[in-house]
């Protein structure tokens, strides 16, 4: 089997917590693929460590080899039950904030009254997170924040997404290099994976930087229509749109992940059919 770095978002990608149904055999099949010795499984998510571990427990997910957490602000290597934070990644991304601390950035944003600070457990050293109303003019707000930060020597990555369950907007503020794409590329470089040995799967706005990149990617079938529209111009050899039918499954969630991996890697397609 091909040596593969299998990277996937969690909520509404691997985890079936959207409105669409899950094929019942999909997660067991994903676990079987993840257990192969040539597959390095990485969860790439906005969740922090404790919430990733909770999801693994609640949804019977395989324990990953790596976790890119906090929308790319943190990387962990998972060895047995130990989650080892990669300080090299912290060192790599830290200079973009120009020496400003988490609290310094929060202080700069006091005039943005529509922003509500998220809970303490959702904040990290390199991620400042807020809630905001869905009707927020996000382009104008983010442009104002970027201009403010620039005046203070802060280079940031602003990530806007929505929480379908609570119908809230989410704003994550990270150092400029801290996002899912750069974290995956950092992991690829340190672990010796080429692009054709890597597949990413996602469904939402905070996955767009990877979905629109040259890393082979999969958009699961349950992704919202607005996300599908935003990736419409990505070349089909770089982004596969899961549509269902693979192994009799519907293409939602982990069924879509498997469908996409099989699309890019015919040897894995053959292996999965042999196991079926």
Beta strands, then each sheet from edge to edge (+ up, - down):
strand 1: 4-8
strand 2: 39-44
strand 3: 66-69
strand 4: 74-79
strand 5: 82-85
strand 6: 116-117
strand 7: 127-132
strand 8: 156-163
strand 9: 168-175
strand 10: 198-202
strand 11: 217-219
strand 12: 239-241
sheet 1: 5+ 4- 3+ 2+ 1+ 10+ 11+ 12+
sheet 2: 6+ 7- 9+ 8-
end
